[in-house]
């Protein structure tokens, strides 16, 4: 999940204005909690503009 989130950040961050989060405005029930936490941790660590 970390690698996929990093790839998405690399695509979406240039030019600014992206919003990181789960798709479809919700986290699906079948999504493993570990995946959600990994996504949020990766966005927190690598998804900031300086």
Buried (B, 14 or more C-beta within 10 A) or exposed (E): BEEEBBEBBEEBBEEEEBEBEEEEEEBEEEEEEEBBEBBBEBBEEBBEEE
